[in-house]
Amino acid sequence: MSTKKIILVIIVVIALGFGLFALRILGGPSEVLQQKLTEIQTKVPEWLATHPGSTEIDKLLKELGSLIDKRKFAAAEPVVDRILVLLKEETKEDAMSLNPKGKEGITEAKSIRLAQIPGNAEIIFHQDGYLWTMDRNGARITQLTFGEKKSYEHAAVSSDHRYIVADLDMKEDGFYLWLYDLAKGTEARLVPSFYIAGDGGVDWDRNGFIYFVGRETKEQVHKDLYKVKFDGTGLSRLTNTPGDSECDPAVSEDGMRVSYCVLVPEPLKNSARTEIWAVKTDGTGQAKAYTAGEVFKASAHDPELSPDSQKTIFSMVNSQVPPNFSNNPAANTAHDIWTVNLDGSGLMRITKPGSISIIPDWRGESVVYTEVSEKDGYAGASIVNSNDSEQTPKRIRLGANSSKWIP
């Protein structure tokens, strides 16, 4: 370590030491913030010694010291969180980093402007072409992506809060998967050889695997379910159902199973129906949980397993109520949110009929979802309780799309 770096370490440790002392005496910030500052004070010297070329953390440490001196604790917390993410790296080229030269399953990482996920964030969503976070009340809004607006469909956060995976609608080019490294401020495209990747949901397990549906080639007419490691390795095909198309995957909280829907053609009716399935994350143990009806009339979408993996939640088309947008056939049919046991029993509608209620995501007893109501002039994120039937939702943020809980 250079003399300049040693001096910086000493200054930072001393400054944080005085800061912690002042926090304990004067009060103000939370106990959690004090614990994080203590962790930084302990780990910074060793980390800097093994990362001699780091300039990002130097800048963050100086910024943090200044904020602590000025007692700007709310502004200091996101800086603290970003430093802690960097401190988790073991080496400059650790196993959790993207390969700067690119791999077969991922393109070369490109530097872009990204923000860290703050410690108080609970939900990720997209709005106006950018990714954002908020708490369960629709407050404490943080913008994560900047620059050019993008057509996000879904986004999910890794368990360590370092990465975000999102599927983007590239219009005539189809759907692509993109990985954002918040610690390094980079983006890269996952499985670039796929003709389509994403389109209908994307999710993580705790081991860093990302689950999605896709088509490897243009000739592969129907989509199957796949998983791939965030660094582009470990690509596996979990389903192979010629004639049927998988859609809308979501990983259980324990990381053991994936729920998804299946589009089953019915040639004699010139139509198709949908089914809700679950499979173990190694591709075994496929089981059907629910058979829904015809597409656009009573089809089921966006399944998600309950925290105890005993139930699934999904949206289902309700063509029996007045349409929301009578002049738009592609968006005029209402959807309701339902739960059902994995053996098909206990079917219960948990949202009131009428709105377009889609893309549910389950945590504890709370379900966040996207609600669109022409009658009420609302399109955004809403929350209901998973145990109650036909509820009036709590609407938390107008304009929020595809809201999903952060692990």
Secondary structure, 3 states (H helix, E strand, C coil): CCHHHHHHHHHHHHHHHHHHHHHHHHCCCCHHHHHHHHHHHHHHHHHHHHCCCCCHHHHHHHHHHHHHHCCCHHHHHHHHHHHHHHHCCCCCCCCCCCCCCCECCECCCEECCECCCCCCCCEEEEECCEEEEECCCCCCCEECECCCCCCEEEEEECCCCCEEEEEEECHHHCEEEEEEECCCCEEEEECCCCCEECCCCCEECCCCEEEEEEECCCCCCCCEEEEEECCCCCCEECCCCCCCEEEEEEECCCCCEEEEEEEEEEHHHCEEEEEEEEEECCCCCCEEEEEEEECCCCCEEEEEECCCCCEEEEEEEECCCCCCCCCCCCCCCEEEEEEEECCCCCCEECECCCCEEEEEEEECCEEEEEEEECCCCEEEEEEEECCCCCECCEEEEECCEEEEECC
